[in-house]
């Protein structure tokens, strides 16, 4: 859960900074965050299935 909170906080910081960086850089940052959240979701789903 703390990783999700950190991801949201990082997203907030990047959204605040997105006005000052070029569009390709912000697109790469968004893709990295989306990938991290995807990995987190897959790990959580796998952990829940393994707990059953």
N, C-alpha and C positions, 0 to 999 in steps of 0.2 A: 504494500500500500504506500509505503514511503517513496518508492520509485515513481509511482503515479503522481504523487504530490510534487516531487522534484521535476517531473516532466511538465506538469502544468505551470510550475513556477518558471522553468526555463522557457516555455512557450510564451509566457507573459513578458519576460525580458526581451525575447527576440521580437515579439510584436511591437514592443516599444522602440526597439532599435531598427525595425524594418524600414522606417521612414528615412533612415540615414545610410542605408546600404543599397547597392545595386540589386535589381530584380533577380538576376541569376544566382547571386549569393544567398538571397533570402529563399529562393526556391530550393537550393541545395540544403539549406538548414531545415526547411520544412520537410524535405524528403528524409533527412536523417532522423528527425523527431518522429515522423510517421513510422519509419522502420523500427525505431526503438520501441514505440508503443505496440507495434505489431508483434515483435518478439516477446514483449512482456505479456501480451494477451495470450499468445500461444503457450508460453511457459505456465501461465496461471491455469489455462484450460487443461494442459497436460497434468499439472499437479492435482487438480480436482478429480480428474479421471483416475489417477493412480491412487487417490485416497479412498476411492470406493471399494 
